[in-house]
Amino acid sequence: MRFPYFRAVSSGLGIWLVNGLLAAVVVVNDPSDVLHGGPGGCALTGTGTCTLRDAITFVNATPAESLILIKLAAGNSTIAVDPGGLHDVIASVSISGDPNFAPVTIDGSAAGSATGLRLAGADSSLDGVTIRRFGLWGLRVDADRIGVSNVEITENHLTGVLFSASSGTLTGSFVAGNLGAGVEFAGNGNRMTKTIVGGTNSAGGVILSGNSNVLASVFNGIGGNQIFQNSGFGLLVSGSDNSVTDTTVSSNLGPGILVSGNRNQIGALIGFAAYGVNLVDGNQGSGIEVAGGDQNSLWANHVGLSALNGGAAVFVHSGATRTTVVQCDLHYGAGIGVRVGTDLVDAATTRTDIGTNSFTGSGMWIDLAGDGPTANDPCDADTGPNELQNWPIVTAASEAGFVTLTATLNSKPLQTFTVFFYSIVSSGKSEYLGLLLLSTDAACNAGGVAIFPVSNPLDRLYLATATSTAGSTSEFSPAVAATPPPPRSFYTLAPCRVVDTRGPIGPLGGPDLVAFGTRQFPLAGACAIPATAKALSINVTVTHSGDSGDLRIYPAGAALPLTSTINYRVGQTRANNAIVTLGPAGDLSVFCEQPLGGVDLIIDVNGYFQ
């Protein structure tokens, strides 16, 4: 691929180093479209008064790599191309508008059915020009390893920029107002960064019809792409093995992103990260639509975050198989979060795997067949999108800092299913909690229990999906509230020292607690504490503190509390009584918040609740 030049040339033919090779440089200093083809003319010599037509003619006949440097004066920097258009550029050449002169426009208003520029020489580059108003394509890239940067391609009758070859780049450019699509990558292995495609390209924004093309940022989220306000789709991915990250797709008149090829990756593999995420907002169709194809993945996309899309946040249909929707942040208002299937007849749309997403909206989170809630059936014998996979039935019971979720499932016999649990927080937004594997018996039934740390478990609703081994996810179960914990009875114990970090190293002994460290103590079975105990009455003592600080004692596995159990000063021995809830396995976690050093902990138990 060609690189920009590194010094200016005043006029005439010069010798340059390009990629370490000698190269001829032709300076375009005449904005007309005249061919100076006579003896001594620029078309033959590359010197003197040179038009762009001269320069292309000369470099096409020159075996050495070449540089066409366009230097036109302000007020006289538009190259009006005559009928028939310019010749194809078949040489390996760098064409650049000199940034020290006026911006260059190549205008095809009078050129008729012609392409603005066709680059057909491998390892070429184009930089710093505007191409507009041609009857065919604005720019065609028909050879490998061609770099296009800082160009504006506008108001052409077909696609603005067409990459039919491979391993090219488009960066820092603006493509708008074309009667075809804005940009199409029909070749393989091309890359687009830092480019704006929008302002009503009539046949859509960007098309990835080739394979292994990449839309991404320049570096770690800096310099991503923007695709907006195009007629029809924003981005069409009809090829295979393409990747789209760090791209904003917004306010297009159809779906934001339309996928119909195979094995395409839409979004970042790294999950909720500071970069790699696509933003898909305010499109008149669905946010992301998968219409057919196999093994397409939607990872970590933010859909409808700033403005809702007109359809579902994600719509999978038309026989699409093995689609994955994971770790996406989906906003959909009263609409649908993920719709699978056009209707009940769309049974070929299957194995849509939906898990660990965030849902925000009052409509259905997942809708199979788009017809509202789907009832379960015995042994899951019905057919339809995602096989109309049955959803689990969920019950919830709360403890301090925990929720116990019980899931039962009736589905196909002798198969294993993954149950994904979620909660609805008071803001109406979902929170993914975790998963549970269930295996059905010969009678089609399965059941299991999962325990998750949850702050304020009574302030939430709980629901779940079931995903088959093949990867078909159900609709969500009805949301249920957690039952409050039952009244507890208190049982006294003879005072017993259950933890002493001054003693020998062991589960309930040394070493001491360290600054900003957390340690877990298994208490069930020690000092006659039964496995059925839910909470303990204890006396907590700290001594030998290396600094001032506090301890927070809480159920193992629960979230770290904001309040302390005991506070102390450096070198102080201090005690405090407390009632503490145990974790599911009868264990406690202790977090030591002090800047430096360690502290010894002593716990004496005198009773328990169950």
Legacy VTK file of the C-alpha trace (Angstrom):
# vtk DataFile Version 3.0
C-alpha trace
ASCII
DATASET POLYDATA
POINTS 610 float
0.000 0.000 0.000
1.308 3.468 -0.886
2.251 6.058 1.719
1.881 9.871 1.589
4.737 11.970 0.250
7.114 13.639 2.693
8.240 16.884 1.010
6.845 19.411 -1.432
7.795 19.735 -5.112
7.547 23.121 -6.813
6.959 22.017 -10.399
8.104 19.628 -13.054
9.162 15.999 -12.888
11.013 14.990 -9.742
12.460 11.801 -8.373
10.994 10.562 -5.072
11.439 7.685 -2.725
8.122 5.834 -2.250
8.296 2.690 -0.127
12.061 2.853 -0.587
11.816 2.849 -4.392
12.538 5.600 -6.916
9.304 7.195 -8.079
8.363 9.897 -10.565
6.275 12.831 -9.360
3.914 14.744 -11.608
2.519 18.062 -10.396
-0.998 18.912 -11.587
-1.118 22.714 -11.944
-3.879 23.135 -14.553
-7.545 22.548 -13.527
-8.759 22.058 -17.101
-9.367 18.634 -18.647
-7.147 19.191 -21.680
-4.714 16.485 -22.814
-1.312 17.931 -23.622
-0.303 15.002 -25.817
1.978 16.689 -28.301
5.799 16.678 -28.288
7.000 18.044 -24.956
3.505 17.887 -23.506
2.876 16.734 -19.959
1.090 13.573 -21.104
4.421 12.421 -22.561
6.962 14.071 -20.254
5.198 14.532 -16.906
6.459 18.140 -16.842
5.274 21.646 -17.636
1.596 22.537 -17.693
-0.153 19.435 -16.422
-3.793 18.495 -16.057
-5.028 15.499 -14.124
-5.749 13.793 -17.459
-2.110 14.413 -18.471
-0.815 13.020 -15.192
-2.887 9.826 -15.440
-1.800 9.302 -19.044
1.848 9.767 -18.118
1.927 7.487 -15.072
-0.005 4.758 -16.895
2.848 4.678 -19.398
5.607 4.884 -16.767
6.846 1.576 -15.299
8.173 3.220 -12.118
5.949 3.930 -9.144
4.602 7.461 -9.383
3.132 10.301 -7.363
0.505 12.688 -8.732
0.535 15.824 -6.621
-2.332 18.239 -7.264
-1.463 21.896 -6.641
-4.210 24.292 -7.683
-4.785 27.885 -6.656
-7.689 29.005 -4.492
-10.746 29.847 -6.568
-9.475 27.684 -9.419
-9.212 24.231 -7.847
-12.187 22.401 -9.396
-11.335 19.952 -12.158
-14.392 19.780 -14.448
-14.155 16.438 -16.242
-15.251 16.315 -19.872
-17.787 13.824 -21.291
-16.561 10.254 -21.125
-14.657 10.738 -17.902
-11.019 10.191 -16.987
-8.935 7.195 -17.965
-8.606 4.335 -15.493
-5.476 4.578 -13.346
-3.715 1.285 -14.080
-0.322 2.232 -12.644
0.818 1.911 -9.060
0.481 5.537 -8.043
-0.179 7.876 -5.135
-2.640 10.675 -5.958
-2.752 13.472 -3.423
-4.141 16.948 -3.082
-1.349 19.106 -1.702
-2.555 20.351 1.709
-0.616 23.601 1.227
-2.836 24.542 -1.733
-6.579 24.869 -2.270
-8.843 21.840 -1.653
-9.249 19.855 -4.861
-12.623 18.894 -6.342
-13.000 16.488 -9.265
-16.423 17.307 -10.710
-18.324 15.012 -13.092
-21.355 17.188 -13.828
-20.505 17.161 -17.550
-18.850 13.729 -17.694
-22.027 11.717 -18.344
-22.006 7.989 -17.574
-18.504 7.901 -16.156
-16.758 6.957 -12.926
-14.928 9.677 -11.066
-11.711 7.731 -10.507
-11.007 4.063 -11.042
-7.856 2.844 -9.324
-6.735 -0.394 -10.988
-3.071 -0.464 -10.004
-2.194 -2.403 -6.859
-0.406 -0.711 -3.976
-1.782 2.723 -4.824
-3.244 5.478 -2.656
-5.606 8.424 -2.875
-5.635 11.301 -0.400
-7.174 14.731 0.058
-9.619 15.153 -2.858
-13.370 15.539 -3.370
-15.108 13.513 -6.108
-18.658 14.489 -6.961
-21.522 14.331 -9.475
-20.425 11.470 -11.726
-22.961 9.364 -13.633
-21.567 6.072 -12.300
-19.412 5.458 -9.229
-17.584 8.225 -7.467
-14.553 6.061 -6.738
-13.804 2.478 -7.728
-10.972 0.586 -6.060
-10.339 -2.399 -8.323
-6.875 -3.532 -7.243
-5.429 -4.887 -4.015
-3.780 -2.967 -1.203
-5.067 0.501 -2.078
-5.341 3.098 0.660
-7.946 5.874 0.477
-7.881 8.650 3.045
-9.324 12.099 3.660
-11.606 12.078 0.628
-15.141 13.375 0.140
-17.344 11.383 -2.231
-20.704 13.040 -2.864
-23.689 13.241 -5.238
-22.704 10.411 -7.581
-25.349 8.345 -9.384
-24.220 4.906 -8.205
-22.330 3.835 -5.075
-20.034 6.531 -3.752
-17.042 4.262 -3.060
-16.746 0.670 -4.295
-13.900 -1.590 -3.126
-14.072 -4.631 -5.420
-10.543 -5.816 -4.548
-8.886 -6.855 -1.298
-6.755 -5.534 1.557
-7.620 -1.881 1.001
-8.335 0.854 3.538
-10.756 3.754 3.769
-10.098 6.223 6.572
-10.855 9.788 7.601
-13.372 10.259 4.791
-16.899 11.589 4.181
-19.400 9.907 1.846
-22.853 11.449 1.383
-25.666 12.206 -1.033
-24.992 9.421 -3.526
-27.902 7.849 -5.385
-26.534 4.367 -4.715
-25.118 3.190 -1.424
-22.459 5.217 0.312
-19.700 2.592 0.472
-19.530 -1.043 -0.639
-16.774 -3.509 0.204
-17.282 -6.258 -2.367
-13.748 -7.579 -2.003
-12.123 -9.270 0.953
-10.060 -8.093 3.879
-10.679 -4.363 3.532
-10.855 -1.985 6.488
-12.790 1.235 7.206
-11.970 3.591 10.083
-12.762 7.154 11.114
-15.214 7.597 8.231
-18.626 9.276 8.079
-21.197 7.759 5.738
-24.394 9.745 5.893
-26.498 12.563 4.690
-28.919 10.421 2.669
-27.138 7.975 0.469
-30.221 6.772 -1.368
-29.551 3.016 -1.453
-28.207 2.633 2.070
-25.083 3.519 4.006
-22.426 0.786 3.913
-22.531 -2.677 2.284
-20.204 -5.492 3.307
-20.886 -7.911 0.449
-17.383 -9.380 0.506
-15.730 -11.413 3.221
-13.465 -10.669 6.177
-13.882 -6.911 5.937
-13.535 -4.792 9.079
-15.262 -1.650 10.341
-13.403 -0.490 13.440
-11.751 2.390 15.255
-8.228 3.574 14.601
-7.133 2.587 18.122
-9.041 1.521 21.246
-12.286 3.278 20.386
-10.656 6.442 19.022
-11.546 7.186 15.418
-14.590 4.981 14.911
-17.103 5.197 12.054
-20.456 6.995 11.824
-23.265 5.796 9.560
-26.383 7.952 9.737
-29.429 9.355 7.918
-29.216 7.021 4.946
-32.273 5.851 3.025
-32.965 2.215 3.785
-30.446 0.421 5.972
-27.484 1.938 7.712
-25.214 -1.098 7.320
-25.886 -4.232 5.238
-23.668 -7.257 5.971
-24.396 -9.773 3.225
-20.934 -11.354 3.045
-19.272 -13.647 5.559
-16.701 -13.395 8.336
-16.930 -9.608 8.549
-16.348 -7.662 11.776
-18.020 -4.429 12.911
-16.915 -2.591 16.050
-16.708 1.013 17.282
-19.341 2.127 14.781
-22.310 4.426 15.410
-25.336 3.572 13.257
-28.141 6.071 13.799
-31.206 7.742 12.275
-31.289 5.630 9.111
-34.645 5.138 7.381
-34.599 1.328 7.667
-32.885 -1.064 10.067
-29.665 0.172 11.611
-27.663 -2.984 10.855
-29.033 -5.705 8.527
-27.145 -9.015 8.505
-27.802 -11.783 5.968
-24.414 -13.472 5.515
-22.624 -16.039 7.666
-20.269 -15.928 10.645
-20.267 -12.162 10.948
-19.244 -10.528 14.235
-21.269 -7.431 15.105
-19.831 -5.852 18.245
-16.912 -6.440 20.554
-15.902 -9.840 21.880
-14.638 -8.226 25.072
-18.052 -7.475 26.504
-18.955 -4.245 28.255
-15.691 -2.410 27.591
-14.692 1.193 27.030
-14.205 0.506 23.335
-15.301 -1.956 20.674
-19.026 -1.373 21.277
-21.389 -0.358 18.459
-24.053 2.276 19.144
-27.282 1.614 17.211
-29.901 4.311 17.877
-32.904 6.036 16.364
-33.239 3.986 13.164
-36.727 3.661 11.702
-36.528 -0.126 11.453
-35.149 -2.545 14.004
-31.843 -1.719 15.609
-30.077 -4.886 14.423
-31.818 -7.283 12.057
-30.536 -10.752 11.176
-32.410 -11.939 8.092
-31.120 -15.413 7.360
-27.535 -16.569 7.520
-25.743 -18.833 9.943
-23.543 -18.313 13.009
-23.799 -14.534 13.199
-22.824 -13.049 16.569
-24.091 -9.866 18.208
-21.804 -9.027 21.127
-21.816 -5.971 23.389
-23.882 -3.644 21.211
-25.688 -0.691 22.756
-29.057 -0.588 20.992
-31.573 2.228 21.507
-29.533 3.796 24.291
-29.845 7.426 23.099
-32.960 7.091 20.922
-35.252 4.102 20.448
-35.322 2.307 17.117
-38.608 1.887 15.269
-38.727 -1.904 15.503
-37.346 -4.445 17.920
-33.926 -3.787 19.369
-32.868 -7.085 17.715
-34.948 -8.971 15.122
-33.839 -12.456 13.979
-35.869 -14.075 11.190
-36.068 -15.584 7.682
-34.410 -18.870 8.541
-31.462 -17.451 10.468
-29.664 -20.181 12.408
-27.191 -20.211 15.283
-27.417 -16.481 15.971
-25.845 -15.348 19.249
-27.060 -12.272 21.162
-24.821 -11.788 24.187
-23.888 -8.939 26.549
-25.889 -6.363 24.604
-27.511 -3.352 26.271
-31.005 -3.328 24.740
-33.475 -0.419 25.061
-36.814 -0.785 23.301
-39.562 1.129 25.163
-42.935 -0.547 24.686
-41.585 -2.656 21.825
-39.603 -5.913 21.853
-36.084 -6.511 23.096
-35.245 -9.561 20.947
-37.791 -10.836 18.432
-37.146 -14.308 17.007
-39.128 -15.250 13.909
-41.504 -13.371 11.641
-44.426 -15.566 12.740
-45.174 -19.129 13.804
-44.483 -20.386 10.276
-40.877 -19.137 10.459
-39.754 -22.393 12.102
-36.491 -22.380 10.149
-35.309 -19.517 12.363
-33.791 -21.497 15.159
-30.936 -21.838 17.657
-30.979 -18.134 18.538
-28.924 -18.058 21.742
-29.803 -15.064 23.948
-27.935 -14.659 27.220
-26.347 -12.236 29.700
-27.903 -9.162 28.077
-29.304 -6.063 29.740
-32.954 -5.259 28.949
-34.668 -1.889 29.471
-38.279 -1.412 28.385
-41.896 -2.089 29.239
-42.508 -4.444 26.296
-41.558 -8.090 25.979
-37.899 -8.816 26.576
-37.943 -11.789 24.180
-40.810 -12.645 21.808
-40.809 -15.873 19.800
-42.844 -15.440 16.590
-43.744 -11.834 17.422
-47.254 -12.737 18.607
-47.001 -11.993 22.317
-46.371 -14.423 25.182
-46.101 -18.073 24.116
-47.614 -20.693 26.426
-45.612 -23.736 27.464
-46.719 -27.148 26.174
-46.122 -30.668 27.571
-42.646 -31.969 26.729
-42.126 -29.007 24.366
-43.493 -30.800 21.322
-44.624 -27.696 19.402
-42.697 -26.091 16.537
-41.901 -22.560 15.506
-39.060 -20.078 15.833
-36.481 -21.382 18.339
-38.677 -24.511 18.523
-40.931 -22.348 20.771
-38.683 -23.442 23.614
-40.574 -23.673 26.921
-39.628 -21.191 29.631
-38.853 -22.161 33.245
-41.102 -21.508 36.211
-39.297 -19.480 38.887
-39.914 -18.980 42.596
-37.798 -16.740 44.803
-37.042 -16.605 48.529
-34.936 -13.905 50.158
-32.381 -13.753 52.922
-30.332 -10.760 53.994
-28.068 -10.084 51.014
-29.188 -13.189 49.094
-31.970 -14.552 46.960
-32.691 -18.262 46.482
-34.203 -18.970 43.063
-35.884 -22.272 42.304
-36.421 -23.159 38.639
-38.551 -25.976 37.272
-38.700 -26.799 33.575
-40.838 -29.087 31.459
-39.218 -29.543 28.037
-37.847 -32.205 25.722
-36.841 -35.335 27.680
-33.294 -36.342 28.584
-31.666 -33.076 27.551
-29.631 -30.421 29.353
-30.756 -26.791 29.471
-29.118 -23.595 30.691
-31.343 -21.358 32.802
-30.314 -17.698 32.815
-31.611 -15.749 35.821
-32.310 -12.013 35.824
-33.785 -9.499 38.208
-35.697 -6.293 37.562
-34.400 -3.462 39.688
-36.627 -0.600 40.811
-35.590 1.537 37.826
-37.173 -1.017 35.479
-33.804 -2.140 34.145
-32.733 -5.765 34.180
-29.678 -7.177 35.891
-28.200 -10.528 34.928
-27.620 -12.714 38.008
-26.179 -16.005 36.800
-27.056 -19.406 35.391
-28.049 -22.946 36.367
-27.824 -26.183 34.379
-30.892 -28.431 34.424
-31.299 -31.906 32.916
-34.763 -33.247 32.150
-35.758 -36.788 33.013
-37.673 -39.244 30.860
-40.907 -37.549 31.944
-39.613 -34.191 30.576
-39.164 -32.566 33.997
-36.184 -30.867 35.629
-35.615 -28.639 38.628
-32.861 -26.960 40.575
-31.921 -24.194 42.984
-29.471 -21.311 42.630
-28.444 -18.751 45.256
-27.173 -15.299 44.263
-25.904 -12.325 46.278
-28.383 -9.474 45.798
-28.672 -6.174 47.613
-32.219 -5.508 48.849
-33.669 -8.743 47.434
-37.250 -7.803 48.344
-37.070 -4.703 46.118
-36.729 -6.734 42.922
-38.625 -9.083 40.646
-37.052 -12.278 39.325
-37.404 -14.116 36.014
-35.459 -16.474 33.749
-35.025 -18.035 30.322
-34.124 -21.555 29.282
-31.676 -22.315 26.462
-31.449 -25.773 24.920
-28.182 -27.553 24.214
-28.696 -26.662 20.548
-28.816 -22.985 21.495
-32.509 -22.053 21.260
-33.561 -19.613 23.990
-37.099 -19.320 25.330
-39.143 -16.278 26.139
-38.852 -15.013 29.721
-40.818 -16.570 32.537
-43.341 -14.381 34.340
-41.597 -12.109 36.848
-42.063 -13.019 40.524
-41.289 -11.269 43.779
-39.185 -12.886 46.473
-40.896 -14.091 49.616
-39.495 -12.547 52.798
-37.488 -14.767 55.116
-39.584 -16.648 57.678
-39.465 -15.647 61.351
-36.327 -17.005 63.002
-36.010 -18.650 66.397
-32.976 -17.879 68.576
-30.983 -20.649 70.226
-28.342 -19.956 72.830
-24.904 -21.530 72.838
-22.326 -21.729 75.547
-19.905 -18.868 74.751
-17.312 -20.278 72.384
-14.311 -18.763 70.613
-14.872 -19.710 66.984
-12.245 -17.485 65.275
-8.845 -16.347 66.614
-6.271 -15.216 64.051
-3.594 -15.113 66.769
-3.573 -18.904 66.779
-1.976 -21.362 64.379
-2.625 -20.925 60.671
-5.902 -22.571 59.695
-9.423 -21.926 58.401
-10.456 -20.321 61.722
-7.015 -19.234 62.917
-4.035 -17.302 61.598
-2.743 -15.418 59.808
-3.990 -11.952 60.732
-6.161 -9.855 58.430
-4.261 -7.667 55.968
-4.984 -4.130 54.790
-7.791 -4.055 52.189
-7.981 -7.839 52.198
-11.006 -10.129 52.487
-10.959 -13.449 54.301
-13.641 -16.131 54.474
-14.352 -18.163 57.627
-16.388 -21.439 57.464
-18.333 -21.449 60.743
-20.984 -24.150 60.243
-20.061 -27.128 62.402
-17.699 -25.159 64.665
-18.677 -24.384 68.293
-21.888 -26.431 67.813
-23.176 -24.062 65.112
-25.565 -26.215 63.038
-25.601 -26.218 59.244
-29.180 -24.913 59.435
-28.127 -21.689 61.203
-28.987 -18.546 59.237
-27.443 -15.892 61.504
-25.214 -15.665 64.584
-25.016 -13.591 67.728
-21.330 -12.803 68.173
-18.811 -10.673 70.050
-16.112 -9.245 67.763
-12.714 -8.185 69.123
-9.808 -6.583 67.260
-6.259 -6.272 68.590
-2.697 -5.641 67.375
-3.933 -3.241 64.691
-1.145 -1.849 62.528
-3.233 1.196 61.593
-6.630 2.760 62.216
-9.492 1.201 60.290
-12.665 -0.877 60.382
-13.924 -4.398 59.671
-17.009 -5.292 57.666
-18.455 -8.712 58.442
-21.048 -10.036 55.993
-22.421 -13.278 54.464
-19.851 -14.988 52.264
-20.732 -14.465 48.629
-22.808 -11.348 49.238
-21.913 -7.847 48.085
-19.566 -5.843 50.307
-21.663 -3.739 52.696
-21.142 -0.007 53.026
-21.303 0.013 56.846
-18.692 -1.367 59.246
-19.119 -3.901 62.049
-16.351 -2.468 64.248
-14.032 0.556 64.053
-10.651 0.923 65.766
-7.528 3.054 66.095
-3.921 2.012 65.575
-2.751 -0.280 68.382
-6.189 -0.356 70.011
-7.933 -3.468 71.392
-11.670 -3.058 71.035
-14.820 -5.246 71.113
-18.376 -4.958 69.778
-21.509 -7.135 69.775
-23.189 -7.924 66.453
-25.838 -10.068 64.752
-24.447 -11.330 61.424
-26.103 -13.299 58.621
-24.311 -16.395 57.353
-23.716 -17.237 53.727
-25.422 -20.229 52.074
-22.643 -22.573 53.225
-22.632 -21.228 56.792
-19.641 -18.945 56.271
-18.720 -15.311 56.866
-16.554 -12.883 54.921
-14.496 -10.221 56.706
-13.120 -7.195 54.856
-10.311 -5.228 56.531
-10.333 -1.557 55.601
-7.154 0.030 56.900
-4.301 1.751 55.016
-1.341 -0.307 56.241
-0.388 -3.378 58.257
-2.661 -6.045 59.647
-5.029 -6.679 62.537
-5.968 -9.746 64.594
-9.624 -10.782 64.765
-11.348 -12.722 67.561
-14.984 -13.898 67.236
-16.895 -15.422 70.175
-20.319 -16.899 69.412
-23.128 -17.133 71.974
-26.182 -18.086 69.890
-27.704 -18.587 66.458
-30.938 -18.032 64.528
-32.682 -20.612 62.371
LINES 1 611
610 0 1 2 3 4 5 6 7 8 9 10 11 12 13 14 15 16 17 18 19 20 21 22 23 24 25 26 27 28 29 30 31 32 33 34 35 36 37 38 39 40 41 42 43 44 45 46 47 48 49 50 51 52 53 54 55 56 57 58 59 60 61 62 63 64 65 66 67 68 69 70 71 72 73 74 75 76 77 78 79 80 81 82 83 84 85 86 87 88 89 90 91 92 93 94 95 96 97 98 99 100 101 102 103 104 105 106 107 108 109 110 111 112 113 114 115 116 117 118 119 120 121 122 123 124 125 126 127 128 129 130 131 132 133 134 135 136 137 138 139 140 141 142 143 144 145 146 147 148 149 150 151 152 153 154 155 156 157 158 159 160 161 162 163 164 165 166 167 168 169 170 171 172 173 174 175 176 177 178 179 180 181 182 183 184 185 186 187 188 189 190 191 192 193 194 195 196 197 198 199 200 201 202 203 204 205 206 207 208 209 210 211 212 213 214 215 216 217 218 219 220 221 222 223 224 225 226 227 228 229 230 231 232 233 234 235 236 237 238 239 240 241 242 243 244 245 246 247 248 249 250 251 252 253 254 255 256 257 258 259 260 261 262 263 264 265 266 267 268 269 270 271 272 273 274 275 276 277 278 279 280 281 282 283 284 285 286 287 288 289 290 291 292 293 294 295 296 297 298 299 300 301 302 303 304 305 306 307 308 309 310 311 312 313 314 315 316 317 318 319 320 321 322 323 324 325 326 327 328 329 330 331 332 333 334 335 336 337 338 339 340 341 342 343 344 345 346 347 348 349 350 351 352 353 354 355 356 357 358 359 360 361 362 363 364 365 366 367 368 369 370 371 372 373 374 375 376 377 378 379 380 381 382 383 384 385 386 387 388 389 390 391 392 393 394 395 396 397 398 399 400 401 402 403 404 405 406 407 408 409 410 411 412 413 414 415 416 417 418 419 420 421 422 423 424 425 426 427 428 429 430 431 432 433 434 435 436 437 438 439 440 441 442 443 444 445 446 447 448 449 450 451 452 453 454 455 456 457 458 459 460 461 462 463 464 465 466 467 468 469 470 471 472 473 474 475 476 477 478 479 480 481 482 483 484 485 486 487 488 489 490 491 492 493 494 495 496 497 498 499 500 501 502 503 504 505 506 507 508 509 510 511 512 513 514 515 516 517 518 519 520 521 522 523 524 525 526 527 528 529 530 531 532 533 534 535 536 537 538 539 540 541 542 543 544 545 546 547 548 549 550 551 552 553 554 555 556 557 558 559 560 561 562 563 564 565 566 567 568 569 570 571 572 573 574 575 576 577 578 579 580 581 582 583 584 585 586 587 588 589 590 591 592 593 594 595 596 597 598 599 600 601 602 603 604 605 606 607 608 609
